[in-house]
Amino acid sequence: MPKDLSHSISLKCDPDRAQALRDIYPAIRGGYHLNKKHWNTILFDGSVPTSEIESQIDHSYQQVVKGLRKIDRDALVLRYGSLD
C-alpha cells in the first residue's frame, strides 16, 4: 500500500464483489487498516472510471445501512426518504 493515501477512499463492499473489483482494477485494494474481506480502498489515480467509483459509493452506503438496526434504518427513512 502506498504511503500517500491522501487521494483515496475506503468503501464497504460485499466480499465477492470486493475481490472481483480488486481483480479488475489495480487501484482497488483491500481496505487499508480495515477488514479486507468487507472493505476496499480505491486510489484516485485515474484508472478507475468515475462511474465505477460512484457505483461503489452507492453500494457502500447500502451495505452500511443494511447493517443498521431497524429503528436506525427507519429513522433514516423518516429524515431523508427512501434509502434506495
TORZA-341090 format. One record per residue: residue in one letter; x negated, y negated, z of N, C-alpha, C, CB in turn. Coordinates in steps of 0.2 Angstrom, whole numbers, plus 2048, in hexadecimal, padded with zeros to 3 digits. Atoms other than C-alpha are relative to their C-alpha. Last residue first. Glycine has a CB too. Layout:
N
 mise n.px n.py n.pz ca.px ca.py ca.pz c.px c.py c.pz cb.px cb.py cb.pz
    a    X    Y    Z     X     Y     Z    X    Y    Z     X     Y     Z
...
end
This chain:
84
 mise n.px n.py n.pz ca.px ca.py ca.pz c.px c.py c.pz cb.px cb.py cb.pz
    d  802  7FD  806   8A4   7F0   7F4  7FC  7FA  7FC   805   803   7FC
    l  807  7FF  7FF   8A5   7E9   806  7FD  803  7F9   7FF   805   806
    s  802  7F9  802   8B6   7E1   803  7F8  801  801   802   801   7F9
    g  7FC  7FC  805   8B9   7D1   80C  7FD  807  7FF   800   7FC   7FA
    y  803  802  807   8AB   7C6   815  805  804  7FA   7F9   803   7FF
    r  804  806  801   8B1   7C4   827  7FF  7FE  7F9   7F9   800   804
    l  7FC  805  7FD   8BF   7D1   829  7FC  7F9  7FE   801   800   807
    v  7FB  801  805   8B5   7DD   81E  804  7FA  802   804   807   800
    l  803  802  806   8A5   7DB   829  806  7FE  7FA   7FB   804   7FD
    a  802  807  7FE   8AF   7DD   839  7FD  7FD  7F9   7FC   7FF   806
    d  7FA  804  800   8B6   7ED   832  7FF  7F9  801   805   803   805
    r  7FE  800  807   8A5   7F4   82E  806  7FC  800   800   807   7FD
    d  804  805  803   8A0   7EF   840  801  7FF  7F9   7F9   802   801
    i  7FE  807  7FE   8AF   7F8   847  7FC  7FB  7FD   800   800   808
    k  7FA  802  804   8AB   807   83C  802  7F9  803   806   805   802
    r  7FA  7FD  7FD   89A   809   843  806  7FD  7FD   800   7FE   808
    l  7FD  804  7FA   88C   804   837  806  804  803   802   7F9   7FD
    g  802  7FE  7F9   883   811   82D  803  7FD  806   7F8   800   800
    k  7FE  7FA  7FF   88D   80E   81D  7FE  803  807   7FE   805   7FA
    v  7F9  800  7FE   889   7FC   81E  803  807  802   805   7FC   7FB
    v  800  803  7F9   877   7FF   81D  807  800  803   7FC   7F9   800
    q  803  7FB  7FC   878   80B   80E  800  7FD  807   7F9   802   7FE
    q  7FB  7FA  7FF   884   7FF   805  7FD  805  805   802   803   7FA
    y  7FA  803  7FC   878   7F0   808  805  806  802   803   7FA   7FC
    s  802  800  7FA   86A   7FB   801  805  7FD  805   7F9   7FB   801
    h  800  7FA  7FD   873   7FF   7F2  7FE  800  807   7FC   805   7FC
    d  7F9  7FE  7FF   877   7ED   7EE  800  807  804   804   800   7FA
    i  7FD  805  7FA   865   7E8   7F1  807  802  801   7FF   7F9   7FE
    q  802  7FD  7FA   860   7F7   7E6  802  7FC  806   7F8   801   7FF
    s  7FC  7FA  7FE   86B   7F1   7D8  7FE  804  806   7FF   805   7FA
    e  7F9  802  7FD   864   7E0   7D9  804  806  801   803   7FC   7FA
    i  801  803  7F9   852   7E7   7D8  807  7FE  802   7FB   7FA   800
    e  802  7FA  7FB   857   7F2   7C9  800  7FE  807   7FA   804   7FD
    s  7FA  7FC  7FF   85F   7E3   7C0  7FF  806  804   803   802   7F9
    t  7FC  804  7FB   84F   7D9   7C3  807  803  801   801   7F9   7FE
    p  7FB  805  802   845   7E6   7BA  804  7FD  805   805   803   7FB
    v  7F9  7FD  7FF   837   7EE   7C3  805  7FB  7FE   801   802   808
    s  7FF  7F9  803   826   7EB   7BC  807  803  801   7FA   804   802
    g  7FD  801  807   825   7D8   7C0  801  806  7FC   7FB   7FC   7FC
    d  806  801  804   819   7DA   7CF  803  7FF  7F9   7FB   806   800
    f  7FE  804  806   826   7D8   7DC  7FA  7FE  7FC   803   7F9   803
    l  804  805  801   822   7E7   7E7  802  7FC  7FA   7F8   803   7FE
    i  801  802  807   831   7F1   7EC  7FB  7FA  7FF   807   7FE   7FC
    t  803  807  801   830   7FA   7FC  7FF  7FF  7F9   7F9   7FF   805
    n  805  801  805   83B   809   7FE  7FE  7F9  801   803   801   7F9
    w  802  807  802   844   80F   80D  7FB  800  7FB   7FE   7FD   807
    h  7FA  804  801   84E   81F   812  7FE  7F9  7FE   803   800   806
    k  7FB  7FC  803   840   82D   811  806  7FC  7FE   803   806   805
    k  801  7FF  808   832   821   813  805  804  7FD   7F9   802   7FF
    n  7FF  7F9  801   838   81D   825  800  800  7F8   807   802   803
    l  7F9  7FE  800   831   80B   826  800  808  7FF   804   7FC   7FC
    h  7FF  7FF  7F9   81F   804   828  808  801  802   7FE   7F9   804
    y  806  802  7FC   81F   800   816  802  7FF  807   7FD   7F9   7FD
    g  7FF  806  7FC   82E   809   80E  7FA  7FF  804   806   800   804
    g  7FC  7FF  7F9   829   816   802  7FF  7FA  804   7FC   806   803
    r  804  7FC  7FC   823   80E   7F1  804  802  807   7F9   7FE   802
    i  7FC  7FE  7FA   82B   805   7E3  7FD  806  804   807   802   7FD
    a  7FF  806  7FB   81E   7FC   7D8  805  801  806   802   7FA   7FC
    p  806  801  7FB   819   80C   7D0  801  7FB  805   7FA   800   7FC
    y  803  807  800   82B   80D   7C8  7FA  801  805   805   7FB   803
    i  7FF  805  806   833   81D   7C2  7FB  7FA  800   807   7FE   7FF
    d  803  7FC  806   82D   82A   7CF  800  7FC  7FA   804   807   7FF
    r  807  7FF  7FF   830   81E   7DD  7FC  803  7FA   7FE   803   807
    l  803  806  801   841   81B   7D7  7F9  7FF  800   804   7FA   804
    a  7FF  801  807   845   82D   7D7  7FD  7FA  7FE   807   801   7FE
    q  806  7FC  803   83E   82F   7E9  801  7FF  7F8   801   807   801
    a  806  803  7FE   84A   821   7EF  7FA  804  7FD   7FF   800   808
    r  801  806  805   859   828   7E5  7F9  7FD  802   806   7FB   801
    d  801  7FD  807   857   839   7EE  7FF  7FA  7FB   806   804   7FE
    p  806  7FC  801   855   831   7FF  7FE  802  7F9   7FF   806   805
    d  7FF  7F8  7FF   863   825   7FE  7FA  803  7FE   806   802   7FB
    c  7FF  7FD  806   85B   813   7FF  802  808  802   7FB   800   7FB
    k  7FE  7F9  7FE   858   806   80C  803  803  7FA   806   800   806
    l  7F8  7FF  800   84F   7F7   805  801  807  802   802   7FE   7F9
    s  7FF  7F9  7FE   83D   7F0   808  808  800  801   7FD   801   807
    i  7FA  7FF  7FB   839   7E0   7FF  801  807  801   806   7FD   7FC
    s  7FD  7F9  800   829   7DA   7F7  806  800  804   7FB   805   802
    h  7FB  800  805   81F   7CB   7F3  803  806  7FF   7FC   7FD   7F9
    s  7FC  806  7FF   816   7C7   804  805  800  7FA   7FC   7FA   800
    l  7F9  7FF  801   811   7D9   804  804  7FA  800   802   806   805
    d  7FC  806  801   7FE   7D5   802  807  802  7FE   7FD   7FB   7FB
    k  800  804  7F9   7F4   7E3   80A  805  7FB  7FF   7F9   7FE   801
    p  804  806  801   7F9   7EF   7FB  800  7FC  807   802   7FC   7FB
    m  7FC  806  800   800   800   800  7FB  7FA  800   805   800   806
end
